[in-house]
Amino acid sequence: MDTRTVLEGAEISRALTRISHEIIEANKGVDGLVLVGIPTRGSHLARRIADIISRIEQAEVPVGSLDVTMYRDDLAQHPTRAPRPTEMPVSGIDGATVVLVDDVLYSGRTVRAALDALNDHGRPTVVRLAALIDRGHRELPIRADYIGKNLPSAKHERISVRLSEIDGEDAVTIS
């Protein structure tokens, strides 16, 4: 199997910095902003984006983690991983601008599950979506508001996001 690297650490860092600036601009600052990562890698990306925004704006941004495992509509077709804890900021998400963060946007089914799961935790004013990689092939009418890189791919190809917090390095590969 042929594997090639499409993003390395510095490129991932630049993409996250750009996404962070776009979030700040669209939100006109950080007031009412909450970042919510979709485990596993989306949670780490959300923390990184929050750190970048905090450095830029000199203000902390609440970060949460939203497990969507039991909200998926394709559990029968795909083996599930063990659910992980959902952790919402103490301030909650009611009335907030929530930015869901995921590593790869593909069919849209994970995001649909995240929207369902989010409803169980409150009612944000608006929900936005940030993805490090958008590979296309949507099955649902979902699109990201903030994208690190559009990466057209064939359905049979596999996109892998590796993050230093989990994998010991930052890279995006396609195989």
Secondary structure as GFF3:
##gff-version 3
##sequence-region A 1 175
A	DSSP	beta_strand	4	8	.	.	.	ID=ss1
A	DSSP	alpha_helix	9	27	.	.	.	ID=ss2
A	DSSP	beta_strand	33	37	.	.	.	ID=ss3
A	DSSP	alpha_helix	41	57	.	.	.	ID=ss4
A	DSSP	beta_strand	63	65	.	.	.	ID=ss5
A	DSSP	three_ten_helix	69	71	.	.	.	ID=ss6
A	DSSP	beta_strand	97	105	.	.	.	ID=ss7
A	DSSP	alpha_helix	109	119	.	.	.	ID=ss8
A	DSSP	beta_strand	126	134	.	.	.	ID=ss9
A	DSSP	beta_strand	146	150	.	.	.	ID=ss10
A	DSSP	beta_strand	159	162	.	.	.	ID=ss11
A	DSSP	alpha_helix	164	167	.	.	.	ID=ss12
A	DSSP	beta_strand	171	174	.	.	.	ID=ss13
###
